Amino acid sequence: MSISSKILDIKKELPENVSLIAVSKYHPTEEVMEAYNAGQRIFGENIVQELRQKQQELPQDIQWHFLGHLQKNKIKYIVPFVSLIHSVDSPELLTEINRLAEKAGRVVPCLLQIHVAKEETKFGFTFDECRRMLQDGQWRELSHVKLCGLMCMASNVSDETQIRSEFRRVFQFFREIKQQFFADDDAFCQRSWGMSHDYPIAIEEGSTLVRVGTKIFGERPSRTSSKS
């Protein structure tokens, strides 16, 4: 099945309130263009260098989402154009994004990454760390970032009950902090969870952004460290 056919099939499954992010990590621009020509406009990358290169080479109406762990010294390369950073995992990172976004004359939308998976290799705030950061209130003074919701990754396991439970816990946490800190902020509405192997469960558990790579582009050509 072609990339364009896979894109169309996945989109048929998605409710109106759920957007598809085509994760093009390690895949060539030709494959991204095939998805683009099928109508896909939101693409996600995990590596800053690859994101920069593709952004320069591909159509300028693509919305690029950054999904991977973001190092402070790499922020400057994506701040001028990135549509959404999914992986804010510390107050310090948020502050640095704000500083560089101000230099670039932009307000950069961001998601707070929550660590819910039973894997130490995953990044993100614990629920308590995120609560403390929001209660501290310093984020309200950062006028060049916009908090738009939460992101998480479930444990990479075959147990659907565990996956569902992890997504559900983050959705419950989203509702809690939405009511407490963002009740009057319509922009705080995004829930980024679900990948190729678990996005149907993620949608049932409140996701609005699903990050699908393997199911669209096939297995990654190299460095296949994790599923997307």
C-alpha positions in Angstrom: 0.0 0.0 0.0 1.3 3.5 -0.9 2.1 6.2 1.6 -0.8 8.3 0.3 -3.2 5.4 0.7 -2.1 4.8 4.3 -2.5 8.5 5.1 -6.0 8.5 3.8 -7.0 5.3 5.6 -5.7 6.6 8.9 -7.5 9.9 8.5 -10.8 8.1 7.9 -10.4 6.5 11.4 -9.8 9.8 13.2 -12.6 11.8 14.9 -13.0 15.4 13.8 -11.2 16.7 16.9 -8.1 14.5 16.4 -5.2 15.6 14.2 -2.6 13.4 12.5 1.1 14.1 12.9 3.0 12.2 10.3 6.3 11.3 12.0 8.9 11.4 9.2 12.0 10.8 11.3 14.8 9.2 9.2 12.6 9.0 6.1 13.7 10.9 3.0 12.0 14.1 1.7 10.6 12.1 -1.3 8.4 10.1 1.1 7.4 13.3 3.0 6.3 14.8 -0.3 4.2 11.7 -1.1 2.4 12.3 2.2 2.2 16.0 1.5 0.7 15.4 -1.9 -2.0 13.2 -0.2 -3.0 16.3 1.7 -1.0 15.8 4.9 0.4 19.1 6.3 1.5 18.3 9.9 4.8 16.5 10.2 6.8 15.6 13.3 10.6 15.2 13.8 12.6 14.0 16.7 16.1 15.4 15.7 16.8 19.1 15.4 19.3 18.7 12.5 17.0 16.6 10.4 14.1 19.0 11.1 16.1 22.0 10.0 17.1 20.3 6.8 13.6 19.1 5.9 12.1 22.5 6.7 14.5 24.2 4.3 13.9 21.6 1.5 10.1 21.1 1.7 7.0 23.2 1.1 6.8 26.2 3.4 3.2 25.6 4.4 4.1 22.4 6.3 3.5 22.7 10.1 6.5 21.2 11.7 6.2 19.7 15.2 9.2 18.9 17.3 8.7 15.6 19.2 12.0 14.5 20.6 14.1 15.4 23.7 15.2 19.0 23.2 18.6 20.2 24.3 18.9 23.9 25.3 21.7 24.5 22.8 19.6 23.3 19.9 16.5 25.4 20.6 17.7 28.4 18.5 17.7 26.3 15.3 13.9 25.5 15.4 12.4 28.5 17.2 12.1 30.6 14.0 9.6 28.2 12.4 8.4 25.4 14.6 4.6 25.1 15.0 4.6 23.2 18.2 7.2 21.8 20.6 5.7 18.7 22.3 8.6 17.9 24.6 9.0 20.6 27.2 10.2 18.6 30.2 11.6 21.2 32.6 11.0 24.9 33.7 14.5 25.8 32.6 13.8 24.5 29.0 10.5 26.5 28.9 12.4 29.7 30.0 15.1 29.2 27.4 12.5 28.6 24.6 10.9 31.9 25.7 14.2 33.8 25.6 15.0 32.6 22.1 11.4 33.1 20.9 11.6 36.7 22.0 14.7 37.1 20.0 13.0 35.6 17.0 9.9 37.8 17.5 7.6 34.8 17.9 5.3 33.2 20.4 6.1 29.4 20.3 3.3 27.0 21.2 4.5 24.3 23.6 3.2 21.1 25.3 4.4 19.9 28.7 5.7 16.4 28.5 4.5 14.0 31.3 6.5 11.0 32.3 3.9 8.2 32.9 5.6 5.2 31.2 7.3 2.5 33.3 10.6 3.2 31.6 13.4 5.3 33.0 14.6 6.2 29.5 11.6 8.4 28.9 11.7 12.1 29.7 9.1 14.4 31.2 7.6 15.9 34.4 6.1 13.6 37.0 2.5 14.7 37.9 3.8 16.3 41.1 6.7 18.1 39.3 4.2 19.6 36.8 1.8 20.7 39.5 4.7 22.4 41.4 5.8 24.2 38.3 2.3 25.5 37.5 1.7 26.5 41.1 4.9 28.4 41.2 3.5 30.6 38.5 6.7 31.9 36.9 5.5 30.4 33.6 2.8 33.1 33.5 5.5 35.7 32.9 6.9 34.0 29.8 5.2 36.0 27.1 6.9 34.3 24.1 5.7 30.8 24.8 2.2 29.5 24.9 1.3 26.4 26.9 -1.2 24.5 24.8 -1.6 21.1 26.6 0.2 17.9 27.5 2.2 15.2 25.8 3.1 11.7 27.0 4.3 8.3 25.8 2.9 5.1 27.1 5.1 2.2 28.1 6.3 0.2 25.1 4.4 -3.0 26.1 1.8 -5.3 24.5 -0.5 -5.0 27.5 -3.3 -2.8 26.3 -4.7 -2.5 29.8 -1.5 -0.8 31.0 -1.3 1.4 28.0 -4.9 2.5 28.4 -4.4 3.1 32.1 -1.4 5.4 31.5 -3.2 7.5 28.9 -6.2 7.7 31.2 -4.1 9.0 34.1 -2.6 11.7 31.9 -6.1 12.7 30.6 -7.3 12.9 34.2 -4.3 15.1 35.0 -5.0 17.3 32.0 -8.6 17.9 33.2 -7.3 18.7 36.7 -4.8 21.3 35.6 -7.1 22.7 32.9 -9.6 23.5 35.6 -7.1 24.8 38.1 -4.7 26.8 35.8 -6.2 27.2 32.3 -10.0 27.4 32.8 -10.2 30.6 30.8 -7.6 29.7 28.2 -9.1 28.0 25.1 -5.6 27.4 23.7 -4.8 24.9 26.5 -6.7 22.1 24.7 -4.1 19.7 23.1 -3.4 16.1 24.3 -0.6 14.5 22.4 -0.5 10.8 22.9 -0.7 7.7 20.7 1.7 6.3 18.2 1.4 3.7 15.4 0.8 0.8 17.8 -1.5 2.4 20.3 -3.2 5.5 18.7 -6.7 3.9 18.6 -6.5 3.4 22.4 -5.1 6.9 22.8 -8.0 8.5 20.9 -10.5 6.6 23.2 -8.5 8.1 26.2 -8.7 11.7 25.1 -5.9 12.3 22.6 -6.3 15.2 20.1 -2.9 14.7 18.4 -1.7 11.2 17.3 2.0 10.8 16.3 2.1 8.1 13.6 5.3 7.1 11.7 5.7 3.4 11.1 2.1 2.8 10.0 2.6 5.5 7.3 6.2 5.3 6.2 7.1 1.7 7.2 10.1 0.8 9.4 12.7 3.5 9.7 15.7 3.0 7.4 18.3 3.3 10.2 18.6 3.8 13.9 15.3 2.1 14.7 15.5 2.8 18.4 11.8 3.1 19.0 8.4 3.0 17.4 6.5 6.1 16.4 
